[in-house]
Amino acid sequence: MGVPMMTATRHTAFLTDVKVLPPKGLNTSVYLDINSLARRTLWAHGFMHAYALWLGAVLLAAIFFVAYGIVWWRRDRRGAALMGLSGIGALVALGLNQIVGHAAKELRPYDTLHHVLVLVPKANDYAFPSDHAVIAGALVTSVLLVSRRATASHRRGQLVTAMVAIDLLSVVFGLLLCFARVYVGAHYPGDVIAGFLLGAFAVLVASLARPIAYRFADFLEPTPLGILVRRAPDA
């Protein structure tokens, strides 16, 4: 009798899942349009597969650390502290994403729409919001925040040029990662939009605590751990 009870429980749990979150028609139609595009662009499958799984996140992380390296090299300890605070915000966003996902219970597109093209291994978790999009939103927002701080007192020069280039790369890499997650069949457009906004929102909220982070960086500076927030003074 134990087996039928387990089966009934699983069936009941499945009935509480949501096939497509609103706007259902737009989510489904745009997803299918992008899936159709993927079928016609076989030449991009290898790149999009890698980008959707790991390459996009790696490139965004690299941009994040480049921005951190710039403020660190300039001995902007408060800029470095803001980057650290943004990193904490990104981790919080990922945690919140799990809570939201289990509350929304949206099934993956390939669990609802049959015969769609899927270019990545199928996951067993929920689709909304996208973890990758959360990372994208959090890291892009982090870079934009520190760039704004670093160039606040500059209108031109190498620093401004470098930070503008970093901003553009972060936005392009972030949006491409969101698109790639839909392209490979893993998410609806609404999943990546919500994930990106959640990541950005968490970092913006975390940035409100920057006075505390600044005081902590000021405390660290004269200690051996001060190397984390600024490079050593020239001899």
N, C-alpha and C positions, 0 to 999 in steps of 0.2 A: 504493500500500500504506500510505502514511502516514495516509490518512483512516480506514481500518478500525482501525488501531492506536489512534488518538485516540479513536474511538468506544468501543473496548473499555476503554480507560483510564478514560474518564468513567463507563462502566457499572459498572466495578469500584469506583470511588470512591463511586458512589451506593449500592452495596450495603453499604458500611461505615456509612452514615448510619443514625440511629435514628429511627423514626417517632414514637414517644411514649415519654418516659422514665417510669420507675415513680414513683408508682403509676399504671399505664396506665389502668385502668378509671376511677379517680376523676378523673384529669386529663381524660380524654375526656368523661366524663358531665357534669362541672361546666362544662367548656368549651361543650358543646352546649347545656346549660341556659341559660347566659349568652347564647349566640348566639341562642337562641330568644327570650330577653327582648329582645335588640336588634331582632329582626324585628318585635316587637310595640310598640316604642317609637320610632316614626319621628320623633316630635317632638324626641327627644334626639340624633339623629344628627349634626347640625351641631356642637353643643357638644362631644359626645364625640369627634368627629373632630378638632377643634381641640385639645381637652384632651389627647388621647392623643399627638398629634404634637408640639405645642410649648407650649400654654398651661399645662399642668400643670408642666412643667419651669421655665417662666418664673415662675410664681407661687411655686414652691418657692425659686427663686433669690432672688426679691424678699424673701421671708420671711427667708432667710439673711442678706441684706444689711441688713435692718431690725434683726435681732439684733446684727449686727456694729456697726451705727450706734449702738445703745444702749450697748454696752460702750465704744465709742470716745468717745461723748459723756460718759460717766461717768469717762473717763480711766483705765479699767481696761485697762492695757496687756497684762496677762497674759490677760485675757479675749479681747482682740483677737488675741493670739498663738495662743490655743487655736482661734479661728475659722480662722486661717490654716493651722494644722496640720490641722484638719479638712478644709479644702479640698484639701490635699495628699493626705489619705487618700481623698477622693472620686476624685481623678485616678488614684491607685493602684488603686482598686477597678475603675474602668473598664478599666484595663490588664489586671488579673487576669480580668475578665469575658471578654475576648477569648481568653485562654488556656483558661479553663474551657469556653467555647462551642465552641472547635475540638476540645477533647478529648471533649466529650459528643456533638457532632454530631447534635443533635436537629433534625429538620426542622420547618419552620413548620407550624402546624395546617392551613392551607389547601393545603399540599403533600401532606397525607395524607388529610384529610377533604374529600371533594368536595361541592360545592353549599352550602358554608357561606357566611354573609354576612361580607364583608370590607369595612370602611369606610375603609381607608387603603391607600396604594399598597403592593403586595406587595414585600417585601424579598428579597434573594438570600442573606442570611446565615443563621446558625443561630438557633434560637428560645431556647435555654437557655444562660445566664440572660438576663433582659430588661435591656437597657441602661438603659431609662427607670426600671425598678424599682431598679436599682443607684443611680442618681442620687437617687431618692426616699429610699431607705434611708440613703444617706450624708448628705443634707442634713437630713433629719428628725433623725437622731442628732446631727449637729453642733449644731443648734439646741437640742436637749434638753440636751446637755452644757454649753453656755455658759449656758443658762438656769439650770441647777442651780448653776453657779458664781456667777452674778450674784445669785441669791436665797438663797445659803447662809446669810448673816447677817441676812436679813430674813424676817419672818413675815407682814407685811402692808404696805400702802402702794401707791403708784402703780407702783413698779418691779415688785413682785410681780404686780400685776394685769396689767401690760403683758406680762410674760414668760409668764404663764399663757395669756393670749390668743394670743401668738405660738406657744407650744407646741401649743395646740389646733389652730390654723390649719395648722401644719406637718404635724401628724399627719393631719388631714382631707385636706389637699391631697395628701399622699404616698400615702395609702391609695386615694384616688380615682384617682390616676394609675395605680396598679397595676390597679385594677378596669377602668379605661378601656382599658388595653392588651389585656385579655381581651375586653371588650365589643366592640371594633372588629375582633376576629378575629385579632389578630397574635400572641397568645401563649396557651399553656395556663396554668392557675392556678399550677402548679408552677414555671413560668418566672419569674413575677413574685414569688412567695414567695422563691425562691432568690436572685433579684436583690436584693430588698429586704434580705435577711439578709446577703448578701455586702457590700453597701454599708455597712450598719450595722457589720458586723464590722471592715471595713477602717478605718473612722473610729475605732472603739474601740481598735484596735491602734495606730493612729497617735497617739492621745491619750496613750499610755504614754510618748511622747517629750516630753511637755509640759515637764519640767524643762529640757530643752535649748531648747525654744521660749521659755520664760520668760527664760532667760539671754540669748537672742538679743534679745528685746524690751527687756530692761534695757540691753543694749548699744546698741540703736537709739535709745532715748529721748532722750539728750542730743544726738543728731545731727540734721541736717535731715530725715532719714528718720523721725524719731520721730513725725512727723505721721501716719504709717501706723498707729500703735498707740494714739495718744491725741490728743485735740484740744489745741490750743495753750492755755496757761494764760491766764486772764483778765487783762487789762491792769490 
